[in-house]
Amino acid sequence: MIAQSPAEHLRFVKGHGTQNDFVILADPAANLDLTEPFVAALCDRRRGVGADGLLRVVRSAALVERGVLDGLPDGVAPDDWFMDYRNADGSIAEMCGNGVRVFAHYLRASGLASEDAFTVGSRAGARPVIVHGHDTVRADVTVEMGRVRMDGESLVRIGDDAYRGIKVDVGNPHLACVVPDLTSEDLAAIDFAAGVEIDHDAFPHGANVELVMPPGPVDELGRLPTAMRVFERGVGETRSCGTGLVAAGAAVLAARGESTGTLRITVPGGRVDVGIGPEGSSLRGPSMLVAEGELRPGWDRLDH
Ligand SMILES: N[C@@H](CCC[C@H](N)C(=O)O)C(=O)O
């Protein structure tokens, strides 16, 4: 639960990036003890505020001092704001691409960041961001997502169907399946209700799974258009996944025998632009901060 002071009303902000939604808790000195049950209850859509994940806004050095991190990840400075990301089931993930956009928007809108370009810390390393424009509700943000690593193929079973995909590491693990001849109607009809069965030998720590349409013709801005749906580790189906969008972009290019390019990808929650380069990748898209409020002391007790 909350190590700090359970009697205190804890303030939160609710936001989303292409409808991948988050509860944001500002905890600069890492005073909160984010246990799995606490996070799962907070993200529960009936018991708590409800979200796909939690973003704790904390100074990087504080997480090391409190023993939450063993040390600072690659490129992260002690003073950087760190996105301490948790999935809706309370598990920790290394990175969240939509989360970084929303996190950067929150920092800028709340005045915790005073410039439009800065670095956000994550367990996968430093993630430089540019906030192109923002107000208290909306922002347009680019995140440098780092190197994309592809490592062979694997299969996933969804209901009665099996799909082959590429194992992609974007700081967190993905199986990105570009499905030949998949139409938008086929994509919409995929039934994730029973979950996904991945190969646990290939993914000992689990994986996020993307089902992706082959791209259409390049648009007037040189982007390959495609669409996908995603089933996230620790969450279930979400309406968007930023790291998954980058993994999908890399897999689409690989299926064409290419290793660099730009894509405009549609997900159920909106559209983003993905860039894949030889040294790194980028994700540009919207962020929305939709509400703020406070948790009442004792809200997480199940004693009635
Ligand atoms: N929604 C996120 C990814 C969140 C983490 C993921 N569920 C995992 O466990 O790796 C994104 O926008 O990237």
The ligand as an ORCA input file, in Angstrom:
! r2SCAN-3c Opt
* xyz 0 1
  N       1.293      0.324    -23.722
  C       2.691      0.381    -23.734
  C       3.446     -0.858    -23.393
  C       3.280     -1.178    -21.921
  C       4.141     -2.323    -21.446
  C       3.738     -3.660    -21.986
  N       2.413     -4.052    -21.613
  C       4.755     -4.700    -21.497
  O       4.476     -5.433    -20.525
  O       5.841     -4.780    -22.090
  C       3.260      1.143    -24.901
  O       2.605      2.114    -25.310
  O       4.379      0.864    -25.337
*
